[in-house]
Amino acid sequence: MPALLLLEAMGNTGEYVIDAALDLGVEVIVATHEDVFEEWYSPSLQAKIRDHAKLVFTDFSDAEGALRQLAEVSRAEGVGGVVACWEFLTPLVARLTADLGLPGNDPSRALGCRNKRIMARAFAEHGVPAPRTVAARTLEEAYALVEKAGLGYPLVVKPAEQSGSWGVSVVRDDEELEAAFAVVRSHLFQMPHGIPLDAHVVIQEYVGGVEYSIETVAAAGRLTPLFPYDKFTTDGAKRAEFGHTVPAELDEASVRVLQEAAVAAARALGVTNGVAHTELKLLPDGTTRVIELGARLPGDHVVALMRRAKGIDEARIYVQVALGLAPDLTPTADRAAGIRFLVPPRGGVLRSVSGIGDSAAVARSSITVPPGGRVRAPGDNDARVGYVILHADTAPEVNRAAAEAIADVTIEVE
């Protein structure tokens, strides 16, 4: 069996991919930066990689140098598949797989899976239903483009390249647009690798409706959408995610509308091998708008939720497709699962987390920030201090159990 090269295992999806590859009997090579491995990886993930995988250190801030080095490593190690568990490296994966002649996405369009400015243009060119979008480098340009496009408040402001809902806000007047614009422009390098980001600020029409996510599997150009699932976000100016429930309870017509839009979005962005995580809104009239797509596994432990709810292992699928194997797409379960995140009331130093409800529906709970650790103010996904994973026979049962489990949670911050 050829080896699998995994670009950046940092985050919860990296461990899922490593486990899936090892279960398939595949040798794993993890590429990261030495400082990132030592300072950003959890001790358990460090130990798993040292015990069961090989490590390659590279500088991802130098894309051309990383491409040359990893191509050499891949040829020397007999790599038969390449994946990324960090969205910012998906364009590099597309270029590397093209150079090596391995299954991958269209490298000429791969940046559109990460860059929301390019993504919006691709959606418009291919007729994908999506919010009207403009992108500007200065505030004056933003005002002019908004007026020219006939957009009105409220508007959504977001970075061209970011993740975890960072910098995303809903603005309702010129003053709020100016403030949101300044926030986005304040962060033009992505840590911890120091990757330079597109300096454009993306401005979109606000779309109402209910938000869902859906996974699409691409294998040798054949696109198979899976089932939509609930995505819960905060209201107000900031729209951080606070939970998911798999699957969503929807009628067949709504499922079909979401699936067709997800497939169209993946085609528009050249996704031909791998997985695509798409976020969409279903409008009251039964139509949909694609918010964005990433050529990667979903975060937030959705991989675990899908296993519990449907018996589908998307990490295993990701590895199989990367190696040119037929993916396992058949559900082996028919239940529901969910996750809810614990968020502090304000930023500061975490003192304690208590009050998580105990019931048969709670499969696992975890506090991810130790007492004494600093926490961020609510506003994006990095503010989380823990989570609760639940399972039950149906989605409504999961949602009720989730509400009960976190109803009395107290998070003390100084």
The 8 nearest C-alpha neighbors of each residue, nearest first, counted from 0:
[[1, 25, 2, 24, 26, 79, 23, 322],
 [2, 0, 79, 78, 77, 25, 3, 26],
 [1, 3, 78, 26, 79, 25, 27, 77],
 [2, 4, 80, 27, 78, 81, 79, 28],
 [5, 3, 81, 28, 29, 27, 80, 78],
 [4, 6, 29, 82, 83, 81, 28, 30],
 [7, 5, 83, 30, 29, 82, 8, 84],
 [6, 8, 31, 9, 30, 84, 85, 5],
 [7, 9, 13, 84, 10, 6, 5, 29],
 [10, 8, 7, 13, 40, 11, 84, 39],
 [11, 9, 12, 13, 8, 84, 14, 85],
 [10, 12, 13, 14, 300, 15, 298, 9],
 [13, 11, 15, 14, 10, 84, 16, 298],
 [14, 12, 8, 16, 15, 11, 84, 10],
 [13, 15, 17, 16, 12, 11, 18, 8],
 [14, 16, 12, 18, 13, 17, 314, 19],
 [17, 15, 19, 314, 13, 14, 18, 20],
 [16, 18, 14, 20, 19, 15, 21, 13],
 [17, 19, 21, 15, 16, 20, 22, 14],
 [20, 18, 315, 16, 22, 17, 21, 314],
 [21, 19, 23, 25, 17, 22, 18, 16],
 [20, 22, 24, 18, 23, 25, 19, 17],
 [21, 23, 19, 20, 24, 18, 25, 17],
 [24, 22, 20, 21, 25, 19, 315, 18],
 [23, 25, 21, 22, 20, 26, 0, 19],
 [26, 24, 20, 21, 23, 2, 0, 27],
 [25, 27, 2, 3, 24, 52, 21, 28],
 [28, 26, 3, 52, 2, 4, 25, 53],
 [27, 29, 53, 4, 52, 54, 5, 3],
 [30, 28, 5, 54, 4, 6, 55, 53],
 [31, 29, 55, 6, 7, 56, 54, 5],
 [30, 32, 7, 56, 57, 55, 29, 6],
 [33, 31, 56, 35, 57, 34, 58, 36],
 [32, 34, 36, 35, 56, 37, 31, 57],
 [35, 33, 37, 36, 32, 38, 39, 31],
 [34, 36, 39, 32, 38, 33, 37, 191],
 [35, 37, 33, 40, 34, 38, 39, 32],
 [36, 38, 34, 35, 39, 33, 40, 45],
 [37, 39, 35, 36, 34, 40, 41, 33],
 [40, 38, 35, 36, 37, 41, 9, 34],
 [41, 39, 36, 9, 38, 45, 44, 37],
 [40, 42, 44, 43, 45, 39, 38, 9],
 [41, 43, 45, 44, 46, 40, 47, 37],
 [44, 42, 46, 41, 45, 47, 40, 48],
 [45, 43, 47, 41, 46, 42, 48, 40],
 [46, 44, 42, 48, 43, 47, 49, 40],
 [45, 47, 49, 43, 44, 48, 50, 42],
 [48, 46, 44, 50, 45, 49, 51, 43],
 [47, 49, 52, 51, 45, 50, 46, 44],
 [50, 48, 46, 47, 51, 52, 45, 53],
 [51, 49, 47, 48, 46, 52, 53, 45],
 [50, 52, 48, 47, 49, 53, 27, 21],
 [53, 51, 48, 27, 28, 49, 50, 54],
 [52, 54, 28, 29, 27, 48, 55, 49],
 [55, 53, 29, 28, 30, 56, 52, 48],
 [54, 56, 30, 29, 31, 57, 53, 28],
 [57, 55, 32, 31, 33, 30, 54, 58],
 [56, 58, 32, 31, 65, 59, 55, 30],
 [59, 57, 60, 61, 32, 65, 56, 192],
 [58, 60, 61, 62, 65, 192, 57, 194],
 [59, 61, 194, 58, 193, 62, 192, 195],
 [62, 60, 59, 64, 63, 58, 65, 194],
 [63, 61, 65, 64, 59, 60, 66, 91],
 [64, 62, 66, 65, 61, 67, 68, 59],
 [63, 65, 67, 61, 66, 62, 68, 58],
 [66, 64, 62, 68, 63, 67, 59, 69],
 [65, 67, 63, 69, 64, 68, 70, 62],
 [68, 66, 64, 70, 65, 69, 71, 63],
 [67, 69, 65, 71, 70, 66, 64, 72],
 [70, 68, 72, 71, 66, 67, 65, 73],
 [69, 71, 73, 67, 72, 68, 66, 74],
 [70, 72, 68, 69, 74, 73, 75, 67],
 [71, 73, 69, 75, 70, 74, 76, 68],
 [74, 72, 78, 70, 76, 71, 75, 77],
 [73, 75, 71, 77, 72, 76, 70, 78],
 [74, 76, 72, 73, 77, 71, 78, 70],
 [77, 75, 73, 74, 78, 72, 2, 1],
 [76, 78, 74, 75, 1, 73, 2, 79],
 [79, 77, 2, 73, 1, 76, 3, 80],
 [80, 78, 1, 322, 2, 3, 77, 101],
 [81, 79, 322, 321, 3, 78, 4, 101],
 [80, 82, 4, 3, 5, 321, 92, 96],
 [83, 81, 5, 6, 92, 4, 321, 84],
 [84, 82, 6, 85, 5, 89, 88, 7],
 [83, 85, 13, 8, 7, 12, 6, 86],
 [86, 84, 83, 87, 88, 7, 89, 9],
 [85, 87, 88, 89, 295, 84, 113, 293],
 [86, 88, 85, 89, 113, 90, 194, 91],
 [87, 89, 91, 86, 90, 85, 83, 92],
 [88, 90, 92, 91, 86, 87, 83, 93],
 [91, 89, 109, 93, 110, 92, 88, 94],
 [90, 92, 94, 88, 89, 93, 95, 66],
 [93, 91, 89, 95, 90, 94, 96, 88],
 [92, 94, 106, 90, 104, 96, 91, 103],
 [95, 93, 91, 97, 106, 92, 96, 98],
 [94, 96, 92, 98, 97, 93, 91, 99],
 [95, 97, 101, 99, 93, 98, 103, 94],
 [96, 98, 100, 94, 95, 99, 93, 101],
 [99, 97, 95, 96, 100, 94, 70, 101],
 [98, 100, 96, 97, 101, 95, 70, 74],
 [99, 101, 97, 98, 96, 102, 103, 95],
 [102, 100, 96, 99, 103, 80, 97, 79],
 [103, 101, 321, 272, 323, 96, 100, 80],
 [104, 102, 272, 96, 93, 101, 271, 97],
 [103, 105, 270, 271, 93, 272, 269, 106],
 [104, 106, 269, 107, 108, 109, 93, 270],
 [107, 105, 93, 109, 94, 108, 104, 90],
 [106, 108, 105, 109, 110, 269, 94, 93],
 [109, 107, 106, 105, 110, 111, 268, 269],
 [108, 110, 90, 106, 111, 112, 107, 105],
 [109, 111, 112, 90, 113, 108, 114, 117],
 [110, 112, 118, 117, 114, 109, 113, 108],
 [113, 111, 293, 110, 109, 294, 114, 292],
 [112, 114, 111, 110, 293, 115, 160, 87],
 [113, 115, 111, 160, 159, 117, 116, 110],
 [116, 114, 118, 159, 117, 119, 113, 160],
 [115, 117, 119, 118, 159, 114, 201, 134],
 [118, 116, 111, 120, 115, 119, 114, 121],
 [117, 119, 111, 115, 121, 116, 120, 114],
 [120, 118, 122, 116, 121, 117, 115, 123],
 [119, 121, 123, 117, 118, 122, 124, 116],
 [122, 120, 124, 118, 123, 119, 267, 125],
 [121, 123, 127, 119, 125, 120, 124, 126],
 [122, 124, 120, 126, 121, 125, 127, 119],
 [125, 123, 121, 122, 126, 120, 127, 267],
 [126, 124, 122, 123, 127, 267, 121, 263],
 [125, 127, 123, 124, 122, 128, 263, 121],
 [126, 128, 122, 125, 129, 264, 263, 123],
 [129, 127, 288, 289, 126, 287, 260, 130],
 [128, 130, 288, 289, 127, 290, 131, 122],
 [131, 129, 204, 132, 203, 288, 206, 290],
 [132, 130, 204, 203, 129, 133, 119, 150],
 [131, 133, 203, 202, 130, 119, 204, 134],
 [132, 134, 202, 201, 203, 144, 135, 145],
 [135, 133, 201, 200, 199, 202, 116, 132],
 [136, 134, 141, 199, 200, 137, 140, 201],
 [135, 137, 199, 200, 198, 140, 138, 134],
 [138, 136, 140, 139, 135, 141, 199, 200],
 [137, 139, 141, 140, 142, 177, 180, 136],
 [138, 140, 142, 141, 137, 143, 135, 136],
 [141, 139, 143, 137, 138, 142, 135, 144],
 [140, 142, 138, 135, 144, 139, 143, 145],
 [143, 141, 145, 139, 140, 144, 146, 138],
 [142, 144, 140, 146, 141, 145, 147, 139],
 [145, 143, 147, 141, 146, 142, 148, 140],
 [144, 146, 142, 148, 150, 143, 147, 141],
 [147, 145, 149, 143, 144, 148, 150, 142],
 [146, 148, 144, 149, 145, 143, 150, 142],
 [149, 147, 145, 146, 150, 144, 133, 131],
 [148, 150, 146, 147, 145, 151, 144, 131],
 [151, 149, 145, 148, 146, 204, 152, 147],
 [152, 150, 153, 149, 154, 204, 145, 146],
 [153, 151, 154, 171, 172, 150, 170, 204],
 [152, 154, 171, 170, 205, 151, 169, 155],
 [153, 155, 205, 152, 204, 170, 169, 203],
 [156, 154, 169, 203, 202, 205, 168, 204],
 [155, 157, 202, 168, 167, 201, 169, 154],
 [156, 158, 167, 201, 166, 200, 159, 202],
 [159, 157, 200, 160, 183, 201, 161, 166],
 [158, 160, 115, 114, 116, 201, 200, 199],
 [161, 159, 114, 158, 196, 197, 115, 113],
 [160, 162, 158, 165, 159, 163, 164, 189],
 [163, 161, 164, 165, 160, 86, 166, 158],
 [162, 164, 380, 165, 379, 381, 161, 239],
 [165, 163, 379, 167, 162, 239, 380, 166],
 [166, 164, 379, 163, 167, 162, 161, 380],
 [165, 167, 183, 157, 164, 158, 168, 182],
 [168, 166, 157, 164, 165, 156, 237, 238],
 [167, 169, 237, 236, 156, 155, 170, 166],
 [168, 170, 155, 236, 154, 156, 153, 237],
 [171, 169, 175, 154, 153, 176, 172, 168],
 [170, 172, 153, 152, 175, 154, 169, 173],
 [171, 173, 175, 174, 170, 176, 152, 153],
 [174, 172, 176, 175, 177, 171, 170, 142],
 [175, 173, 177, 176, 172, 178, 171, 170],
 [174, 176, 178, 170, 177, 172, 173, 179],
 [177, 175, 173, 179, 174, 178, 170, 180],
 [176, 178, 180, 174, 175, 179, 173, 181],
 [177, 179, 175, 181, 180, 176, 174, 182],
 [180, 178, 182, 176, 181, 177, 175, 183],
 [179, 181, 177, 183, 178, 182, 176, 184],
 [182, 180, 184, 178, 179, 183, 185, 177],
 [183, 181, 179, 185, 180, 184, 178, 166],
 [182, 184, 180, 185, 181, 166, 158, 186],
 [183, 185, 181, 182, 186, 180, 187, 198],
 [186, 184, 182, 183, 181, 187, 180, 188],
 [185, 187, 184, 188, 183, 182, 189, 196],
 [188, 186, 196, 195, 198, 185, 184, 189],
 [189, 187, 195, 194, 193, 196, 186, 190],
 [190, 188, 194, 193, 191, 195, 192, 187],
 [191, 189, 192, 193, 188, 194, 195, 35],
 [190, 192, 193, 189, 35, 194, 39, 34],
 [193, 191, 190, 194, 60, 59, 189, 58],
 [192, 194, 190, 189, 188, 60, 191, 195],
 [193, 195, 60, 189, 188, 192, 196, 190],
 [196, 194, 188, 187, 193, 189, 197, 60],
 [197, 195, 187, 188, 160, 198, 194, 189],
 [196, 198, 199, 159, 160, 195, 187, 114],
 [199, 197, 196, 187, 136, 200, 184, 159],
 [200, 198, 136, 135, 197, 159, 134, 201],
 [199, 201, 158, 135, 134, 159, 136, 157],
 [200, 202, 134, 157, 159, 158, 156, 133],
 [203, 201, 156, 133, 155, 132, 134, 200],
 [204, 202, 132, 155, 131, 154, 130, 205],
 [203, 205, 154, 131, 130, 155, 206, 150],
 [204, 206, 154, 155, 153, 203, 207, 130],
 [205, 207, 204, 208, 130, 280, 288, 282],
 [208, 206, 205, 282, 209, 280, 281, 283],
 [207, 209, 282, 281, 280, 283, 210, 206],
 [208, 210, 280, 281, 282, 211, 207, 279],
 [211, 209, 280, 279, 230, 281, 208, 229],
 [212, 210, 229, 230, 279, 228, 278, 280],
 [211, 213, 278, 228, 227, 277, 279, 230],
 [212, 214, 227, 277, 226, 276, 228, 225],
 [215, 213, 276, 225, 275, 224, 277, 216],
 [214, 216, 224, 275, 223, 274, 225, 217],
 [215, 217, 274, 223, 222, 273, 224, 275],
 [216, 218, 222, 272, 273, 271, 221, 274],
 [219, 217, 272, 221, 220, 320, 271, 273],
 [220, 218, 221, 272, 271, 217, 102, 323],
 [219, 221, 271, 218, 217, 222, 272, 270],
 [220, 222, 218, 217, 219, 223, 271, 216],
 [223, 221, 217, 216, 220, 262, 224, 215],
 [222, 224, 216, 215, 217, 225, 221, 262],
 [225, 223, 215, 258, 214, 216, 222, 262],
 [224, 226, 214, 215, 213, 223, 227, 258],
 [225, 227, 213, 246, 228, 224, 214, 254],
 [228, 226, 213, 212, 247, 246, 211, 254],
 [227, 229, 247, 246, 245, 212, 211, 244],
 [230, 228, 211, 244, 247, 243, 231, 212],
 [229, 231, 243, 211, 210, 242, 212, 232],
 [230, 232, 242, 241, 240, 243, 229, 233],
 [233, 231, 240, 239, 238, 241, 230, 234],
 [232, 234, 238, 239, 240, 235, 237, 241],
 [235, 233, 238, 232, 237, 236, 239, 169],
 [234, 236, 237, 233, 238, 169, 168, 170],
 [235, 237, 169, 168, 170, 238, 234, 167],
 [238, 236, 168, 378, 235, 239, 167, 169],
 [239, 237, 233, 232, 234, 168, 240, 236],
 [238, 240, 379, 232, 233, 380, 164, 378],
 [239, 241, 232, 231, 242, 380, 233, 238],
 [242, 240, 340, 232, 231, 339, 239, 233],
 [241, 243, 339, 231, 338, 240, 340, 230],
 [242, 244, 230, 229, 337, 338, 231, 245],
 [243, 245, 337, 229, 336, 246, 228, 247],
 [246, 244, 228, 336, 335, 247, 337, 304],
 [245, 247, 228, 244, 227, 335, 248, 226],
 [248, 246, 228, 229, 245, 227, 249, 244],
 [247, 249, 246, 394, 250, 228, 395, 229],
 [250, 248, 247, 253, 254, 251, 252, 227],
 [249, 251, 253, 252, 254, 248, 255, 247],
 [250, 252, 254, 253, 255, 249, 256, 248],
 [251, 253, 255, 254, 250, 256, 249, 285],
 [254, 252, 256, 255, 251, 250, 249, 257],
 [255, 253, 251, 257, 252, 256, 258, 249],
 [254, 256, 258, 252, 253, 257, 259, 251],
 [257, 255, 253, 259, 254, 258, 252, 260],
 [258, 256, 260, 254, 255, 259, 261, 253],
 [257, 259, 255, 261, 260, 256, 224, 254],
 [258, 260, 262, 256, 261, 257, 255, 263],
 [259, 261, 263, 257, 262, 258, 264, 256],
 [262, 260, 258, 264, 263, 259, 257, 277],
 [261, 263, 265, 259, 264, 260, 266, 258],
 [264, 262, 260, 266, 261, 265, 267, 127],
 [263, 265, 267, 261, 262, 266, 127, 260],
 [264, 266, 262, 270, 268, 267, 263, 261],
 [267, 265, 263, 269, 268, 264, 270, 262],
 [266, 268, 264, 265, 269, 125, 121, 263],
 [269, 267, 265, 266, 108, 270, 111, 112],
 [270, 268, 105, 266, 267, 108, 104, 271],
 [269, 271, 104, 265, 268, 266, 272, 105],
 [270, 272, 220, 104, 217, 219, 269, 218],
 [273, 271, 217, 218, 103, 104, 219, 102],
 [272, 274, 217, 317, 320, 216, 321, 218],
 [273, 275, 216, 215, 295, 217, 294, 317],
 [274, 276, 294, 215, 295, 293, 214, 277],
 [275, 277, 214, 293, 292, 297, 213, 295],
 [278, 276, 292, 213, 212, 291, 261, 275],
 [277, 279, 212, 290, 291, 211, 289, 292],
 [280, 278, 289, 290, 211, 288, 210, 212],
 [279, 281, 210, 209, 288, 287, 208, 211],
 [280, 282, 287, 209, 208, 286, 210, 285],
 [281, 283, 208, 284, 286, 285, 287, 280],
 [284, 282, 285, 208, 281, 286, 209, 207],
 [283, 285, 282, 286, 281, 287, 208, 253],
 [286, 284, 283, 282, 281, 253, 287, 256],
 [287, 285, 282, 284, 281, 256, 288, 283],
 [286, 288, 281, 280, 282, 257, 289, 128],
 [289, 287, 129, 128, 280, 279, 290, 130],
 [288, 290, 279, 129, 291, 128, 278, 280],
 [289, 291, 279, 278, 288, 129, 130, 280],
 [292, 290, 278, 289, 277, 293, 115, 279],
 [291, 293, 277, 276, 112, 278, 275, 294],
 [292, 294, 112, 276, 295, 275, 113, 277],
 [295, 293, 275, 274, 112, 276, 89, 292],
 [296, 294, 293, 275, 274, 276, 86, 297],
 [295, 297, 276, 274, 298, 275, 12, 84],
 [298, 296, 276, 301, 295, 299, 302, 300],
 [297, 299, 300, 301, 12, 296, 11, 302],
 [298, 300, 301, 297, 11, 338, 302, 242],
 [301, 299, 302, 303, 298, 304, 11, 12],
 [300, 302, 304, 303, 299, 297, 298, 305],
 [303, 301, 300, 305, 304, 313, 306, 312],
 [304, 302, 306, 301, 300, 305, 307, 312],
 [305, 303, 301, 307, 336, 306, 302, 308],
 [306, 304, 308, 302, 307, 303, 309, 311],
 [307, 305, 310, 311, 303, 304, 312, 309],
 [308, 306, 304, 305, 310, 309, 336, 303],
 [307, 309, 335, 334, 305, 336, 306, 304],
 [310, 308, 332, 330, 333, 311, 305, 306],
 [309, 311, 306, 331, 332, 330, 307, 308],
 [310, 312, 306, 309, 330, 305, 313, 328],
 [313, 311, 315, 306, 314, 316, 310, 302],
 [312, 314, 316, 315, 302, 317, 311, 296],
 [315, 313, 317, 16, 316, 312, 15, 19],
 [314, 316, 19, 318, 313, 312, 317, 319],
 [315, 317, 313, 319, 326, 314, 318, 320],
 [318, 316, 314, 315, 320, 319, 273, 313],
 [319, 317, 321, 315, 316, 320, 322, 20],
 [318, 320, 324, 316, 322, 321, 326, 317],
 [319, 321, 323, 322, 317, 324, 318, 273],
 [322, 320, 80, 318, 319, 323, 102, 81],
 [323, 321, 80, 319, 320, 324, 79, 318],
 [322, 324, 320, 321, 102, 319, 325, 80],
 [325, 323, 319, 320, 322, 326, 321, 318],
 [324, 326, 319, 320, 327, 323, 218, 316],
 [327, 325, 316, 319, 328, 320, 324, 218],
 [326, 328, 329, 316, 325, 311, 315, 312],
 [329, 327, 326, 330, 311, 316, 312, 225],
 [328, 330, 327, 331, 311, 310, 309, 326],
 [331, 329, 309, 310, 311, 332, 328, 333],
 [330, 332, 310, 309, 329, 311, 333, 306],
 [333, 331, 309, 310, 330, 334, 308, 307],
 [334, 332, 309, 308, 335, 331, 330, 392],
 [333, 335, 308, 392, 393, 332, 391, 309],
 [336, 334, 308, 393, 394, 245, 391, 392],
 [337, 335, 390, 245, 308, 304, 389, 244],
 [338, 336, 244, 389, 243, 388, 245, 304],
 [337, 339, 388, 242, 243, 387, 389, 244],
 [340, 338, 242, 387, 386, 241, 388, 341],
 [339, 341, 386, 241, 385, 242, 383, 342],
 [340, 342, 385, 386, 384, 383, 339, 343],
 [341, 343, 383, 384, 382, 340, 344, 377],
 [344, 342, 345, 410, 377, 341, 376, 346],
 [343, 345, 342, 377, 376, 346, 410, 412],
 [346, 344, 376, 343, 377, 347, 375, 412],
 [345, 347, 376, 375, 374, 343, 348, 344],
 [346, 348, 374, 413, 373, 412, 349, 345],
 [347, 349, 373, 413, 412, 372, 371, 374],
 [350, 348, 412, 370, 371, 372, 351, 373],
 [351, 349, 370, 411, 412, 371, 348, 413],
 [352, 350, 411, 410, 370, 349, 353, 412],
 [351, 353, 410, 409, 411, 408, 354, 350],
 [354, 352, 409, 408, 355, 351, 410, 407],
 [353, 355, 408, 407, 356, 409, 352, 405],
 [356, 354, 408, 404, 405, 353, 357, 407],
 [355, 357, 404, 354, 405, 358, 403, 407],
 [356, 358, 355, 361, 404, 359, 360, 354],
 [359, 357, 360, 361, 356, 404, 400, 362],
 [358, 360, 361, 357, 362, 390, 389, 391],
 [359, 361, 389, 390, 358, 391, 362, 400],
 [362, 360, 389, 359, 358, 363, 388, 390],
 [363, 361, 389, 388, 360, 390, 364, 359],
 [362, 364, 388, 361, 387, 365, 389, 386],
 [365, 363, 387, 386, 388, 366, 362, 361],
 [364, 366, 385, 386, 367, 387, 363, 384],
 [365, 367, 385, 368, 384, 386, 364, 369],
 [366, 368, 385, 384, 365, 369, 386, 383],
 [367, 369, 384, 366, 372, 370, 385, 349],
 [370, 368, 372, 371, 367, 366, 349, 350],
 [371, 369, 350, 349, 372, 351, 368, 348],
 [370, 372, 349, 348, 350, 369, 373, 368],
 [373, 371, 370, 369, 349, 348, 368, 374],
 [372, 374, 348, 347, 349, 371, 375, 346],
 [375, 373, 346, 347, 348, 382, 349, 372],
 [376, 374, 346, 382, 377, 347, 373, 381],
 [375, 377, 346, 345, 382, 378, 374, 343],
 [378, 376, 382, 379, 345, 375, 342, 343],
 [377, 379, 237, 239, 376, 382, 238, 380],
 [380, 378, 239, 164, 165, 381, 382, 377],
 [379, 381, 163, 382, 239, 383, 164, 240],
 [380, 382, 383, 379, 375, 163, 165, 378],
 [383, 381, 375, 380, 377, 376, 342, 379],
 [384, 382, 342, 381, 341, 385, 380, 340],
 [383, 385, 368, 367, 341, 342, 366, 382],
 [386, 384, 366, 367, 341, 365, 383, 340],
 [385, 387, 340, 341, 339, 365, 364, 366],
 [386, 388, 364, 339, 338, 363, 340, 389],
 [389, 387, 338, 363, 362, 337, 361, 364],
 [390, 388, 361, 362, 337, 360, 336, 338],
 [389, 391, 336, 360, 335, 397, 337, 362],
 [392, 390, 397, 335, 393, 360, 396, 334],
 [391, 393, 334, 335, 396, 394, 390, 333],
 [394, 392, 335, 396, 395, 391, 334, 397],
 [393, 395, 397, 335, 396, 398, 244, 246],
 [396, 394, 398, 397, 393, 399, 248, 400],
 [397, 395, 399, 393, 394, 398, 391, 400],
 [398, 396, 394, 400, 395, 399, 391, 390],
 [397, 399, 401, 395, 400, 396, 394, 402],
 [400, 398, 396, 402, 401, 397, 395, 403],
 [401, 399, 397, 403, 398, 402, 404, 396],
 [402, 400, 404, 398, 403, 399, 397, 405],
 [401, 403, 399, 400, 404, 405, 406, 398],
 [402, 404, 400, 406, 401, 405, 399, 356],
 [405, 403, 356, 401, 355, 402, 406, 400],
 [404, 406, 408, 407, 355, 403, 402, 356],
 [407, 405, 403, 404, 408, 402, 356, 355],
 [408, 406, 354, 405, 409, 355, 356, 404],
 [409, 407, 354, 405, 355, 353, 406, 410],
 [408, 410, 353, 352, 354, 411, 407, 351],
 [411, 409, 352, 343, 351, 412, 408, 353],
 [410, 412, 351, 350, 349, 409, 352, 413],
 [411, 413, 349, 348, 350, 347, 410, 343],
 [412, 348, 347, 349, 411, 350, 346, 345]]
